[in-house]
Amino acid sequence: MNQNNQYDVAVIGAGPGGYAAAFKAADLGLRTALIDQDPQLGGTCLLRGCIPSKALLHAARLVTEAEEAKGWGIHFDKPRLDLEALRGRLKTIVGKLTKGVQTLAGSRKVEVIRARASFKDATTLRLSGPDRQGELAFAHAILATGSRPTMPDALKLDDPRVMDSTSALGLPDVPARLLVIGGGYIGLELGTVYQALGSEVTVVEALPRLLNGADPDLVRPLQQRMQRRFRAILLNTEVKQLEAKKEGVAATFRTADGTSTETFDRVLVAVGRRPNTEELGLDQTKVMVSPQGFVQVDRQLRTAEPTIFAIGDLVGEPMLAHKATHEGLVAAKVIAGQPGAFDPAAIPAVVFTDPEIAWCGLTEEAAKASGQAVKVTRFPWAASGRATTLDRNEGVTKLVLDAESGRILGMGLCGVGAGELIAEGVLAVEMGAVAEDLAFSIHPHPTLSETVMEAAESFHGSPTHLFISKRS
């Protein structure tokens, strides 16, 4: 198979799914090419998504903590924002990580090709770019081209003051008045950043609640905190149109009570993402694409074309970097002839707001909708010593368990550092753990992780730091 002009595996897209797939394929002894038209490796996550947004959220948290330190008798002067230095810090972080990916590719002898790729047929790519022009033959290909922000036609406006998530991460300025359209994780994370840096933020969501995929009791502490810090959170509200004016962007809102108009200095449209399946030459193959633009795959990530696999945002929800990475590893193993399938019991989701929200496995709402018999236990962070020392008692830890056996089917958290705690829930669900497994595993004190242990203790009675009457 390893002819001079043929690769065992050609990976198209160098995001966290693509480069993970390429690295695994190379580790398994396959001659591998990693193809991306961007001059830097890392894809949307590293270059224009997960990493820069989390860096900005850290900066926002520093500002907020300095403000909240007054309650501890520690007083700081009002923070002075140096946008140029902050942008430079983001570039340094991204540059360090993308250089690391490049180094790993070289160590594994993965050939990195900067070029745009499209399929000529099921075993040939057409390449056009600074590193290669012409055709590239492959035995197998892995599509990992990711997704991009959606901009509905009604909200398209040829005005730089209307931003998507990519342009918002560029920090063009800190507007006095910012409208965030979309109450999902992208809108709320970036709204958190801009509010901390000095913007007056209004969030508009067409649905009756924020973060529609999460259980309401997990969202409630976050929403209550945001209502204190944001100018407004408008639910059941649609943005009918945007209009560019000299003094700002006028947004027309529509609710059950009628329409109204407000003017903002900038508008962030964060209403979802769409897969990058265009201009790939998929019509030259047997690859099937859904009406929504997602590539259809089986449990081994194989498309209808036996030589072509697809992973990540390209194959559907949830559009998460860690899901793409896992799919990439599975695809590489299957191509190498090893057993493998993408069949997780729990895919963790984390919203990196303040407080964070995280969940995995079966949600309480999904259990109710399916009629499955479950018992839900909660441990409020008001009873957590560690949360009290942090002055952040608004959080909650919950478990969704099989009502009879106590098997852990799902976990959810809202609170500081929830994203770091959810991995214990993922492991519990994947391993088929029961309540006693968590309850009798000694957790260090005082930590937030104890809330997981005490939520598990609640399945059979009262945890140490919370009394639950038998009637309840």
C-alpha positions in Angstrom: 0.0 0.0 0.0 2.8 2.4 0.8 3.6 3.4 -2.8 5.5 6.7 -3.2 2.5 8.5 -4.6 -0.1 7.0 -2.3 -0.9 7.5 1.4 -2.6 5.0 3.6 -4.6 7.8 5.2 -5.3 11.3 4.1 -6.9 13.5 6.8 -8.7 16.6 5.6 -8.9 19.1 8.4 -6.4 19.8 11.2 -8.6 20.5 14.1 -8.7 18.4 17.3 -10.5 15.6 15.5 -8.3 15.7 12.4 -4.9 15.9 14.0 -5.8 13.3 16.6 -6.9 10.9 13.8 -3.7 11.6 11.9 -1.5 11.1 14.9 -3.2 7.8 15.8 -3.0 6.6 12.2 0.7 7.3 12.2 1.2 5.6 15.5 -0.4 2.5 14.0 2.2 2.5 11.2 0.1 4.1 8.4 1.6 6.6 6.0 -0.4 9.7 6.8 -1.0 13.1 5.3 -2.7 15.9 7.3 -4.2 18.5 4.9 -5.5 21.9 5.9 -5.7 25.2 4.1 -4.9 27.2 7.2 -1.3 28.2 7.8 -1.6 27.1 11.4 -2.7 23.7 12.7 -5.4 23.3 15.3 -8.7 24.1 13.5 -11.5 26.2 14.8 -11.1 25.0 18.3 -7.5 26.1 18.8 -7.4 29.1 16.5 -10.9 30.6 16.6 -12.9 28.8 19.3 -12.3 26.8 22.4 -8.8 28.0 23.3 -9.1 31.8 22.7 -12.6 31.9 24.3 -11.4 30.1 27.4 -8.4 32.4 27.7 -10.7 35.4 27.5 -13.0 33.9 30.1 -10.0 33.5 32.4 -9.3 37.2 31.9 -12.9 38.0 32.6 -12.8 36.0 35.8 -9.7 37.9 37.0 -11.6 41.2 36.5 -14.7 39.8 38.4 -12.6 38.4 41.2 -10.9 41.7 41.7 -14.3 43.3 42.0 -15.7 40.7 44.4 -12.6 40.9 46.6 -14.2 43.9 48.3 -16.3 41.4 50.3 -13.1 40.1 51.8 -11.8 43.5 52.8 -9.3 43.5 49.9 -9.6 46.6 47.6 -8.2 47.0 44.1 -8.2 50.0 41.9 -10.6 49.8 38.9 -8.9 47.6 36.3 -7.4 49.3 33.3 -7.9 47.4 30.1 -5.1 47.2 27.5 -6.8 45.6 24.5 -3.7 45.4 22.5 -1.9 43.5 25.2 -4.8 41.2 25.7 -5.0 40.4 22.0 -1.2 39.8 22.1 -1.7 37.4 25.0 -4.3 35.4 23.0 -1.9 35.2 20.0 0.9 33.9 22.3 -1.4 31.2 23.8 -2.6 30.1 20.3 0.8 30.2 18.8 2.3 28.1 21.6 -0.4 25.4 21.2 -0.4 25.3 17.4 3.4 25.0 17.5 3.0 22.1 19.8 0.7 20.4 17.4 3.1 21.0 14.5 6.0 19.5 16.6 3.9 16.4 17.4 3.1 16.0 13.7 6.8 16.1 12.8 7.7 13.7 15.6 5.2 11.2 14.2 6.3 11.7 10.6 2.8 12.9 9.6 3.2 14.9 6.4 1.5 18.3 6.8 0.2 19.8 3.6 -1.1 23.3 3.4 -3.7 23.1 0.7 -7.4 23.1 -0.2 -8.6 19.5 -0.9 -11.6 18.2 -2.8 -12.4 14.7 -4.0 -11.7 13.7 -7.6 -13.0 10.2 -6.8 -13.1 7.7 -3.9 -9.3 7.4 -3.8 -8.0 10.7 -5.2 -7.9 14.2 -3.9 -7.3 17.4 -5.9 -5.0 19.8 -3.9 -4.5 23.5 -4.4 -2.3 25.4 -2.1 1.2 26.6 -1.2 2.5 23.2 -0.3 1.0 21.1 -3.1 -0.8 21.4 -6.4 -2.3 18.5 -8.3 -3.5 15.1 -7.2 -2.9 12.9 -4.1 -3.8 9.2 -4.0 -5.0 7.6 -0.8 -6.3 4.3 0.4 -8.5 5.9 3.0 -9.5 9.4 3.8 -10.9 11.0 7.0 -13.0 14.1 6.6 -12.6 16.5 9.5 -13.5 19.9 8.1 -15.5 21.0 11.0 -18.2 23.8 11.1 -18.6 27.5 10.9 -20.9 30.1 12.6 -24.5 30.3 11.2 -25.7 33.7 10.1 -29.4 33.7 9.3 -30.5 35.7 6.3 -32.7 37.9 8.4 -29.7 39.0 10.5 -27.1 39.4 7.7 -26.0 43.0 7.6 -22.9 44.3 5.7 -21.6 46.1 8.7 -18.6 45.2 10.8 -20.6 46.0 14.0 -22.5 42.8 13.4 -20.2 40.0 14.6 -20.2 36.2 14.6 -18.2 34.3 17.3 -15.0 34.4 15.2 -15.0 38.2 14.9 -16.1 38.7 18.5 -13.0 36.7 19.7 -10.9 39.2 17.8 -11.8 41.9 20.4 -12.3 44.8 17.9 -13.3 46.9 20.9 -15.4 46.8 24.1 -18.7 48.3 23.0 -20.7 50.2 25.5 -23.9 48.4 24.5 -23.7 44.8 23.2 -26.6 42.7 22.0 -26.1 38.9 22.0 -28.5 37.0 19.8 -28.7 33.5 21.1 -28.9 32.1 24.6 -26.7 29.0 23.9 -23.2 28.4 25.3 -21.4 30.5 22.7 -23.5 33.6 23.3 -23.4 33.2 27.1 -19.7 32.6 27.2 -18.9 35.6 25.0 -21.5 37.7 26.8 -19.7 36.9 30.0 -16.4 38.1 28.6 -17.7 41.4 27.2 -19.7 42.2 30.4 -16.6 41.7 32.6 -14.5 43.9 30.2 -17.1 46.7 30.5 -20.0 46.2 28.1 -23.6 46.5 29.0 -24.9 43.2 27.7 -28.4 42.3 26.5 -29.1 38.6 25.6 -32.1 37.7 23.4 -33.3 34.1 23.1 -36.2 32.9 21.0 -36.9 29.9 23.2 -38.4 30.2 26.7 -35.1 29.3 28.4 -31.4 29.6 28.2 -29.2 26.6 27.3 -32.0 24.5 26.1 -30.0 21.2 26.2 -29.3 21.4 30.0 -31.7 20.7 32.8 -33.4 23.8 34.1 -32.2 23.4 37.7 -28.6 23.5 36.5 -29.2 26.7 34.5 -31.0 28.5 37.2 -28.0 29.6 39.3 -26.2 30.8 36.2 -29.3 32.7 35.0 -29.8 34.4 38.4 -26.2 35.6 38.4 -26.4 36.8 34.9 -29.6 38.7 35.6 -27.6 40.7 38.2 -24.7 41.4 35.9 -26.3 41.7 32.4 -28.5 44.6 31.4 -31.3 42.2 30.3 -32.1 38.6 29.4 -35.0 38.5 27.0 -36.6 35.1 26.5 -39.4 34.2 24.1 -38.0 37.1 22.0 -37.1 37.0 18.3 -34.9 39.5 16.5 -37.0 40.4 13.4 -34.3 42.5 11.7 -31.1 44.5 12.1 -30.6 47.9 10.6 -27.4 49.9 10.3 -27.6 53.4 11.6 -25.0 56.1 12.3 -25.5 55.8 16.1 -25.4 52.0 16.1 -27.2 48.9 15.0 -31.0 49.0 15.5 -32.5 45.7 16.5 -36.3 45.1 16.1 -37.5 42.6 18.7 -40.7 40.6 18.4 -42.6 39.1 21.3 -46.1 37.9 22.0 -46.9 41.5 23.1 -45.7 43.1 19.8 -42.5 44.7 18.5 -40.0 47.1 19.8 -36.6 48.6 18.7 -33.4 49.2 20.5 -30.0 50.4 19.3 -26.7 48.8 20.2 -23.0 49.6 19.5 -22.3 46.0 18.4 -24.3 42.8 17.9 -23.1 39.3 18.3 -25.1 36.6 16.4 -24.6 33.3 18.1 -27.4 31.1 16.9 -25.5 27.9 16.0 -23.0 26.4 13.6 -23.3 24.7 10.2 -21.0 21.9 8.9 -18.4 22.6 6.3 -19.4 20.1 3.6 -19.4 22.5 0.6 -16.8 22.5 -2.1 -15.4 19.1 -1.0 -16.3 17.3 -4.2 -18.5 14.9 -2.3 -20.7 14.6 -5.4 -17.8 12.7 -7.0 -18.2 10.0 -4.3 -21.0 7.9 -2.7 -20.8 10.0 0.5 -24.4 10.8 1.7 -25.2 14.2 3.2 -28.3 15.0 5.2 -30.6 18.0 4.3 -28.9 19.9 7.2 -25.5 19.3 5.6 -24.2 16.6 7.9 -22.2 13.7 6.5 -23.9 10.4 7.3 -21.7 7.7 9.0 -22.1 4.4 10.8 -20.8 3.6 14.3 -17.3 3.1 12.8 -17.4 6.6 11.3 -17.5 5.1 7.8 -19.5 6.9 5.1 -21.5 5.3 2.3 -18.2 5.4 0.4 -16.1 2.5 2.0 -12.8 4.4 1.6 -14.0 7.6 3.2 -14.6 8.3 6.9 -16.0 11.4 8.6 -15.7 12.8 12.1 -16.4 15.8 14.3 -18.9 18.6 13.7 -19.2 17.3 10.2 -21.3 14.3 11.3 -23.7 16.0 13.7 -24.4 17.0 17.3 -23.0 17.4 19.8 -20.4 19.7 18.1 -17.7 19.3 20.7 -13.9 19.1 20.3 -13.5 16.1 22.6 -16.2 14.2 20.8 -14.3 14.9 17.5 -11.0 13.7 19.0 -12.6 10.4 20.2 -14.2 9.9 16.8 -10.8 10.5 15.1 -9.1 7.8 17.2 -11.9 5.3 16.4 -11.7 6.0 12.7 -7.9 5.6 12.6 -8.1 2.3 14.5 -10.8 0.9 12.1 -8.7 1.9 9.1 -5.7 0.1 10.7 -7.8 -3.1 11.0 -8.4 -2.9 14.7 -11.8 -3.3 16.4 -13.4 0.0 17.2 -16.8 1.8 17.2 -18.0 5.2 18.5 -20.6 4.2 21.1 -20.0 6.3 24.2 -22.4 6.1 27.2 -21.6 9.6 28.2 -20.3 12.6 26.2 -19.6 15.5 28.7 -20.7 19.0 27.8 -19.3 22.1 29.6 -20.5 25.7 29.4 -17.6 27.8 30.6 -19.6 30.7 32.0 -19.5 31.9 35.6 -20.6 29.7 37.2 -19.8 26.8 34.9 -22.4 24.2 33.9 -21.5 20.6 33.0 -23.4 17.5 32.4 -23.0 14.0 31.0 -25.1 10.9 30.3 -28.8 10.9 30.9 -30.4 14.2 31.8 -33.3 14.5 34.1 -35.5 15.9 31.4 -34.6 13.1 29.0 -35.4 10.5 31.7 -38.8 12.1 32.2 -39.5 12.2 28.5 -38.6 8.5 28.0 -40.6 7.4 31.1 -37.5 5.7 32.5 -37.7 5.1 36.3 -35.0 7.1 37.8 -34.1 8.7 41.1 -32.5 12.1 41.1 -30.3 13.2 44.0 -29.0 16.7 44.6 -26.4 18.2 46.9 -26.6 22.0 47.2 -23.3 23.8 47.4 -24.8 25.9 50.2 -23.8 22.9 52.3 -20.3 22.6 50.9 -17.5 23.9 53.1 -15.2 24.4 50.1 -17.9 26.4 48.2 -18.3 28.5 51.3 -14.6 29.3 51.5 -14.8 30.4 47.9 -17.9 32.5 48.6 -19.7 30.6 45.8 -22.5 28.7 47.4 -25.0 29.0 44.4 -23.9 25.7 42.9 -25.5 22.3 42.8 -24.4 18.7 42.0 -27.0 16.2 40.9 -27.0 12.5 39.9 -29.5 10.7 37.8 -29.7 7.1 38.9 -31.6 4.0 38.1 -34.4 3.9 40.6 -33.9 0.3 41.6 -30.2 -0.5 41.2 -28.7 2.9 41.9 -26.7 2.7 38.7 -25.4 6.1 37.8 -27.0 7.1 34.4 -26.0 10.8 34.4 -24.5 13.7 36.3 -24.9 17.4 36.2 -23.3 20.3 38.0 -23.5 24.1 38.1 -20.8 25.9 40.0 -17.2 27.1 39.9 -15.0 24.5 38.2 -17.9 22.3 37.2 -16.0 21.4 34.0 -13.2 19.9 36.0 -15.6 17.8 38.1 -17.7 16.3 35.4 -15.0 13.7 34.3 -15.8 11.7 37.5 -19.4 11.4 36.2 -18.2 10.3 32.8 -16.1 7.6 34.3 -19.0 6.5 36.6 -21.5 6.2 33.7 -19.0 4.4 31.4 -18.0 2.0 34.1 -21.5 1.2 35.2 -20.9 2.4 38.7 -23.6 2.5 41.3 -24.3 5.1 44.1 -22.3 3.2 46.6 -19.2 3.2 44.4 -19.1 7.0 44.6 -20.4 7.3 48.1 -17.7 5.0 49.6 -14.8 6.3 47.5 -13.0 8.7 49.9 -13.0 12.2 48.4 -10.5 14.8 49.8 -11.8 17.5 52.2 -12.4 20.3 51.7 -13.0 20.1 48.0 -15.9 20.7 45.6 -15.5 17.0 44.6 -17.1 16.1 47.9 -20.4 17.3 46.5 -20.3 14.3 44.1 -19.8 11.9 47.0 -22.6 13.4 49.1 -25.0 13.5 46.1 -24.3 9.7 45.8 -24.8 9.2 49.6 -28.3 10.8 49.2 -29.5 7.8 47.1 -29.9 5.7 50.3 -30.4 8.4 52.9 -28.9 11.6 54.2 -25.3 12.6 53.4 -23.1 13.9 56.2 -23.6 17.6 55.5 -27.3 17.6 54.6 -30.4 16.1 56.4 -33.0 14.6 54.1 -36.3 13.6 55.8 -37.7 10.2 55.0 -40.9 11.8 53.7 -39.0 13.9 51.1 
